[in-house]
Amino acid sequence: MNRRDKVLKLKSYFLLVIGCFIIGTSCRAQVESIQEDGFILLDNIADLYRYMGKNDTKVRLKAGNYQIDDAEHIRFMRFTGNNSHFDLSGVRLMVDTKLFSRSDLKKSDDGNSMYCAIEISGNNVKLEGLYIETYGDLPGRQSKNKIFNIVGEDVTLKNVEVRTAGSSPWGYGYLYGLGGGDVRKMNGIRVGYPAKNVKLIACKVHMRAMGHAIFLQGAENTVIEDCHVDGLLRTTDAMLAETSGYGYDRKFYAGKGGYIEGTTVAENGKILPGEIISLSEDGIRMYPEYHGHKTKNTIIKDCTVFQMRRGICTGLSTSGDKVINCQVRDCVAAGFNVGNNDTLINCSANARYAEALCIPYKKAENAFVELEILDSRNGKANKLLAAINGTGHKVILKTSNPDFIPDSFNIELSTLNGYAFYQRSGVHATNIKLNNQTHCKVLLLKGTVDANVKSQGEIVRNTIGEKVSD
């Protein structure tokens, strides 16, 4: 090759390099174009991963279907950056359940071995618009699996929709245990320590797996507003009609006998006909603490929960939570589970499968409840409208239609019935102010002291020391 040919070849090479650079830059500009509102627009999920750890960014992923079928870490997607906004409106994210059983994934250094699809540990992060569901229906390696794990401060999850699947043994709810053994859960959204000032706004969780929909562990100042949870119910008659499967192989003996989370089985553990279960756990639930860090100051507003085990459970948090304008229907252990210093304002629930209101705890004090009873007819396995234990509560029960409450239903003070079953003994109801604006019968059972009761229904006294005003 002569000198002239070498020069021409070299020029061609440089032109090719420059052309590739221009084309690459153009492609990158297309992938990461800046929109008028300052958001960086991405058109693939690989680029989204690059931004999850960055600070001070605004990212929008192009609407469409995306699949997560591989991961490096037990938290498959980790949003670790601060002061960031991720707009995933129109994005449908499909997560393969096989990832929850991968033993080769990197573990976290936070001491918690739980697997989750998305973790938000950054501060001042907003994520909105995402629809996420699991597919494959394979149970994970543990019972702590979940879709979201929120542990950052000032995080907002808005207009996010979750559909869970992939738990074991599916179809039997909690009858075979709450964790360990064969039980593998797939929970919805967890807000846990060190999370503070987290907001869940207009989120939906469709539980099609065993687990909690929304739950808090050691989080402070959480707001859950305009959120919706739904699960599935199943009758024990449907279970007993099976001719194969998990229950059939165990001859329909549950994990234990007696009362199990809202469902009664025989003392020897045999599943009984005529009962009903939720295939999931609680709708919105507070845990008292996480590794010594208490769950504090939760506000739940304008939310709905349908067909879960307990609907809204604030009773295990001791700081006093506020539940405002919320509705619970068709739950099988309790509608509202209330505890120490909790406040329920303008809430409503039915009692088709379990009591609409349960204040079961002996040590609970000074709760305030204003609850409307919804249509509770045509239910199953329940005759309890409300269970009230503890000290100093003020409870108002009302209904828009007296026919909504069957004549066989009772309101019970100092009770071990319903979810109060777990108190075992020594229950009391002391200095309770009850304004029963329904025609439901009120039973003042042994242990009731200084009860100030106004009731449109009959009051049945089974103790001494009560003060009753008709």
C-alpha positions in Angstrom: 0.0 0.0 0.0 1.5 3.4 -1.0 1.5 6.5 1.1 -1.5 8.1 -0.6 -3.6 5.0 0.0 -2.6 4.9 3.7 -3.6 8.5 4.1 -7.0 7.9 2.5 -7.6 4.8 4.7 -6.7 6.7 7.8 -9.1 9.6 6.9 -11.8 7.0 6.3 -11.2 5.5 9.7 -11.4 8.9 11.4 -14.6 9.7 9.6 -16.1 6.4 10.7 -15.2 7.0 14.3 -16.6 10.5 14.2 -19.8 9.2 12.5 -20.2 6.5 15.2 -19.7 9.1 17.9 -22.3 11.4 16.4 -24.8 8.5 15.9 -24.1 7.3 19.5 -24.6 10.8 20.9 -27.8 11.2 18.9 -29.1 7.9 20.2 -28.2 8.8 23.8 -29.9 12.2 23.3 -33.0 10.3 22.1 -32.9 8.0 25.1 -32.3 10.8 27.6 -34.0 13.7 26.1 -34.8 16.6 28.5 -38.5 17.5 28.5 -40.0 20.9 29.1 -40.8 20.1 32.8 -37.1 19.2 33.4 -37.6 15.4 33.4 -35.1 13.2 31.7 -37.0 10.8 29.4 -35.7 7.3 29.3 -36.9 4.6 26.9 -35.4 1.5 28.5 -35.2 0.1 32.0 -31.4 -0.4 31.9 -31.0 3.4 31.9 -33.4 3.7 34.8 -31.0 1.5 36.9 -28.3 4.1 36.2 -30.3 6.9 37.8 -31.6 5.0 40.9 -28.5 5.9 42.9 -28.1 9.5 41.7 -29.0 12.6 43.7 -31.1 15.6 42.6 -32.5 14.1 39.5 -35.9 14.0 37.7 -36.5 10.9 35.6 -39.4 9.7 33.5 -39.5 6.2 32.0 -41.4 5.9 28.7 -44.8 4.2 29.2 -44.8 0.5 28.4 -44.3 -3.1 29.7 -41.0 -3.9 31.3 -39.7 -7.2 32.8 -37.5 -7.8 35.8 -36.2 -11.4 35.4 -32.6 -11.0 36.7 -31.0 -9.2 39.7 -27.7 -8.9 41.5 -29.1 -8.1 44.9 -31.9 -9.4 47.1 -33.4 -5.9 46.8 -33.9 -6.2 43.0 -34.2 -2.4 42.3 -32.6 0.0 44.9 -33.5 3.7 44.8 -30.6 5.0 47.0 -30.2 8.6 45.7 -31.6 11.6 47.5 -33.9 14.5 46.3 -35.1 12.6 43.3 -38.4 12.3 41.4 -39.3 9.2 39.4 -42.3 9.5 37.2 -43.3 6.0 36.0 -46.8 6.8 34.9 -48.0 4.2 32.3 -45.2 1.8 33.2 -46.1 -1.8 33.9 -43.4 -3.7 35.6 -43.5 -7.5 35.7 -41.3 -9.2 38.3 -40.4 -12.9 38.0 -41.1 -14.7 41.3 -38.1 -17.0 40.7 -35.9 -14.1 41.9 -37.3 -14.5 45.4 -35.7 -17.9 45.7 -32.3 -17.0 44.2 -29.7 -17.9 46.9 -26.8 -16.4 44.9 -27.9 -12.8 45.1 -25.9 -10.3 47.2 -27.2 -9.8 50.7 -27.7 -6.4 52.4 -25.6 -5.0 55.2 -28.6 -3.8 57.2 -29.0 -7.1 59.0 -32.3 -7.8 57.3 -32.3 -10.7 54.9 -35.7 -10.0 53.3 -36.1 -10.0 49.5 -38.1 -7.3 47.8 -38.7 -6.1 44.3 -38.1 -2.4 45.0 -36.4 -0.7 48.0 -36.4 3.1 48.5 -33.6 4.0 51.0 -32.9 7.5 49.7 -34.3 10.6 51.3 -36.8 13.0 49.8 -37.6 10.6 47.0 -40.9 10.6 45.1 -42.0 7.6 43.0 -45.3 7.8 41.2 -47.5 6.1 38.6 -46.0 2.6 38.6 -48.1 -0.6 38.1 -46.1 -3.6 39.4 -47.0 -7.2 39.7 -45.2 -10.6 40.2 -45.6 -13.5 37.8 -44.6 -17.1 37.8 -46.4 -17.9 41.1 -43.3 -19.4 42.7 -42.9 -19.1 46.5 -39.7 -17.5 47.7 -37.0 -18.7 50.1 -38.6 -17.0 53.1 -41.8 -15.5 54.5 -40.6 -11.9 54.4 -40.9 -11.4 50.7 -42.5 -8.1 49.6 -42.9 -5.8 46.7 -41.9 -2.5 48.3 -39.6 -1.8 51.2 -39.5 1.9 52.1 -36.8 2.9 54.7 -35.9 6.4 53.6 -37.0 9.7 55.1 -39.5 12.0 53.4 -40.4 9.4 50.7 -43.6 9.7 48.7 -45.2 6.8 46.9 -48.1 8.1 44.8 -50.6 6.5 42.4 -48.7 3.2 42.6 -50.6 -0.1 42.0 -49.4 -3.4 43.3 -50.6 -6.9 42.6 -49.0 -9.7 44.6 -48.7 -13.4 43.7 -46.3 -16.1 44.7 -46.9 -17.4 48.2 -47.2 -20.9 49.7 -49.4 -22.6 50.5 -51.8 -20.5 48.5 -55.5 -21.0 49.0 -55.5 -21.7 52.7 -54.7 -18.3 54.2 -53.3 -18.4 57.7 -54.7 -21.9 58.5 -51.2 -23.5 58.1 -49.3 -20.8 59.9 -48.1 -17.2 59.8 -44.5 -17.8 59.1 -41.9 -20.6 59.0 -42.6 -24.1 58.1 -44.0 -24.2 54.6 -45.3 -20.7 54.7 -43.8 -18.3 52.2 -45.5 -14.9 52.0 -45.6 -12.2 49.4 -46.4 -8.9 51.1 -47.3 -5.6 49.5 -45.7 -2.4 50.9 -43.6 -2.2 54.0 -42.6 1.1 55.7 -39.9 0.3 58.2 -37.2 1.9 60.4 -35.5 4.2 59.9 -38.3 5.6 57.7 -39.8 8.9 58.8 -42.4 11.2 57.2 -43.3 8.7 54.5 -46.5 9.3 52.5 -48.5 6.7 50.6 -50.9 8.6 48.5 -53.6 7.0 46.2 -51.9 3.7 46.1 -53.7 0.4 45.4 -52.7 -3.1 46.6 -54.4 -6.2 45.3 -53.5 -9.1 47.5 -53.4 -12.4 45.6 -50.9 -14.0 47.9 -50.6 -14.6 51.7 -49.2 -11.6 53.4 -50.0 -8.0 54.6 -50.9 -5.4 52.1 -49.5 -2.3 53.8 -47.6 -2.6 57.1 -45.4 -0.4 59.3 -42.5 -1.5 61.5 -40.7 1.1 63.5 -41.7 4.0 61.1 -42.5 7.4 62.4 -45.0 10.0 61.1 -46.4 8.0 58.3 -49.4 9.2 56.3 -51.5 6.7 54.3 -54.1 8.6 52.3 -56.7 7.7 49.6 -55.3 4.1 49.4 -57.2 0.9 48.6 -56.6 -2.7 49.6 -58.5 -5.8 48.5 -58.0 -9.5 49.0 -59.9 -12.7 48.4 -62.1 -14.8 50.7 -62.7 -18.5 50.6 -65.1 -20.8 52.5 -63.9 -23.8 54.3 -66.6 -25.7 52.5 -64.7 -25.1 49.2 -61.5 -26.4 50.8 -63.2 -29.5 52.1 -64.5 -30.2 48.6 -61.0 -30.5 47.1 -59.9 -33.9 45.8 -56.2 -33.0 45.6 -53.7 -30.3 46.7 -52.0 -29.1 49.9 -55.0 -29.4 52.2 -56.2 -32.6 50.8 -52.8 -34.2 51.3 -53.0 -33.3 55.0 -56.5 -34.6 55.3 -57.7 -31.0 56.0 -56.0 -30.7 59.4 -54.8 -27.1 60.0 -51.6 -26.1 61.8 -53.4 -26.1 65.1 -56.8 -26.3 66.7 -59.2 -23.7 68.1 -59.5 -20.1 66.9 -57.0 -19.1 64.1 -57.0 -15.4 63.2 -60.8 -15.1 62.7 -61.6 -18.7 61.7 -62.6 -21.6 64.1 -61.2 -25.1 63.5 -61.8 -28.1 65.7 -59.6 -28.6 68.8 -57.8 -31.4 67.1 -57.0 -29.1 64.1 -59.6 -30.4 61.7 -60.9 -27.7 59.3 -64.6 -27.2 59.9 -67.4 -26.5 57.4 -69.3 -23.3 57.6 -66.3 -21.1 58.2 -64.6 -18.5 56.0 -61.1 -17.2 55.7 -59.2 -14.5 54.0 -56.5 -15.8 51.7 -54.2 -12.9 52.8 -53.5 -11.2 56.1 -54.1 -7.6 57.3 -55.0 -4.6 55.0 -53.3 -1.8 56.8 -51.4 -2.9 59.9 -49.0 -1.4 62.5 -46.4 -3.5 64.2 -45.4 -2.1 67.6 -41.7 -1.7 66.9 -38.7 -2.9 64.9 -35.6 -3.8 66.8 -36.5 -1.5 69.6 -37.6 1.4 67.4 -41.3 2.1 68.0 -43.9 2.7 65.4 -45.3 6.2 66.0 -47.8 8.7 64.9 -49.6 7.2 61.9 -52.4 8.9 60.1 -54.7 6.8 57.9 -57.2 8.9 55.9 -59.8 8.2 53.2 -58.8 4.6 52.7 -60.7 1.4 51.9 -60.0 -2.2 52.7 -62.0 -5.1 51.5 -61.9 -8.9 52.1 -58.7 -9.1 54.2 -58.1 -10.7 57.6 -58.1 -7.6 59.7 -59.0 -4.4 57.8 -57.2 -1.6 59.5 -55.1 -2.6 62.5 -53.7 0.2 64.6 -54.1 -1.7 67.9 -50.6 -2.9 68.2 -49.0 0.5 68.0 -49.0 2.3 71.4 -48.4 5.9 70.4 -52.0 6.6 69.4 -52.9 6.7 65.7 -55.6 8.5 63.8 -57.9 6.9 61.3 -60.2 9.3 59.5 -63.0 8.7 57.0 -62.0 5.1 56.2 -64.2 2.1 55.2 -63.6 -1.6 55.8 -65.8 -4.4 54.5 -66.0 -8.1 54.6 -62.9 -8.8 56.7 -62.8 -12.1 58.7 -61.0 -11.3 62.0 -62.0 -7.7 62.6 -62.9 -4.6 60.7 -61.1 -2.0 62.8 -58.6 -3.3 65.4 -58.1 -0.5 67.8 -55.7 0.1 70.7 -54.1 2.5 73.1 -55.1 6.2 72.4 -56.2 5.5 68.9 -58.8 7.8 67.3 -61.3 6.7 64.7 -63.4 9.6 63.1 -66.2 9.2 60.6 -65.2 5.6 59.8 -67.5 2.7 58.7 -67.4 -1.1 58.6 -69.7 -4.1 58.3 -69.7 -7.2 60.4 -70.7 -9.9 57.9 -67.8 -12.2 58.8 -66.3 -10.7 62.0 -66.8 -7.8 64.4 -66.8 -4.3 62.8 -64.9 -3.0 65.8 -62.5 -4.8 68.1 -60.6 -3.2 71.1 -59.4 -6.5 72.5 -56.4 -5.5 74.6 -56.5 -5.4 78.4 -54.0 -2.6 78.6 -55.5 -0.4 75.9 -56.6 3.0 77.2 -58.5 6.1 76.0 -59.4 5.2 72.5 -62.0 7.3 70.7 -64.2 5.6 68.1 -66.9 7.0 65.9 -68.1 4.1 63.7 -71.0 3.6 61.3 -72.2 0.0 60.8 -72.7 -0.9 57.2 -74.9 -3.7 55.9 -74.0 -6.8 57.9 -76.7 -9.2 56.6 -76.1 -12.5 54.8 -72.8 -13.1 56.5 -71.2 -16.3 57.9 -69.7 -17.5 61.2 -70.2 -14.3 63.1 -72.7 -12.8 65.7 -70.4 -10.1 67.2 -70.8 -6.5 66.2 -68.2 -5.0 68.6 -65.8 -6.2 71.2 -64.6 -3.7 73.8 -61.9 -4.3 76.5 -59.5 -1.9 78.3 -60.0 1.4 80.1 -61.4 4.8 79.4 -62.6 4.3 75.8 -65.3 6.4 74.2 -67.3 4.6 71.6 -70.1 5.7 69.3 -71.8 3.1 67.1 -74.5 4.1 64.6 -76.1 2.9 61.4 -78.1 4.5 58.6 -80.5 1.5 58.5 -81.4 -0.6 61.6 -82.1 -3.6 59.3 -78.3 -3.7 58.5 -77.7 -5.4 61.8 -79.1 -8.9 62.4 -81.0 -9.4 65.6 -78.6 -12.1 66.7 -75.7 -9.7 66.9 -74.2 -8.5 70.2 -71.9 -5.7 71.4 -69.7 -7.2 74.2 -67.7 -5.6 77.0 -65.1 -7.6 78.9 -65.1 -10.3 76.2 -63.0 -13.2 75.0 -65.0 -13.6 71.8 -63.9 -12.6 68.4 -60.3 -11.3 68.1 -60.2 -10.8 71.8 -59.8 -14.6 72.0 -56.1 -14.1 72.2 -56.3 -12.3 75.5 -57.1 -15.7 77.0 -58.2 -14.5 80.5 -58.4 -11.6 82.9 -60.1 -9.2 80.5 -61.9 -6.2 81.8 -63.8 -3.1 80.5 -63.4 -0.2 82.9 -64.9 3.2 82.7 -66.1 2.7 79.1 -68.5 5.3 77.6 -70.6 3.6 75.0 -73.2 5.4 72.9 -75.0 2.6 71.0 -77.3 4.2 68.4 -78.2 0.8 67.0 -80.7 -1.7 68.1 -78.0 -4.2 68.8 -77.9 -5.9 72.2 -75.2 -4.8 74.7 -73.7 -7.5 76.9 -71.9 -6.2 80.0 -69.9 -9.4 80.9 -67.9 -10.2 84.0 -65.1 -7.7 84.4 -67.1 -4.7 83.3 -66.8 -1.9 85.8 -68.2 1.7 85.7 -69.7 1.3 82.2 -71.6 4.4 81.1 -73.9 3.0 78.4 -76.5 4.7 76.3 -78.2 2.2 74.1 -81.2 1.9 71.8 -80.8 -1.9 72.1 -81.2 -4.0 75.2 -78.6 -3.9 77.9 -77.8 -7.2 79.6 -76.0 -7.0 82.9 -73.7 -9.9 83.9 -71.6 -8.1 86.5 -71.7 -5.7 89.4 -70.3 -2.2 89.6 -71.5 -0.9 86.3 -73.1 2.5 85.9 -75.8 2.4 83.2 -77.7 5.4 81.8 -80.6 4.5 79.5 
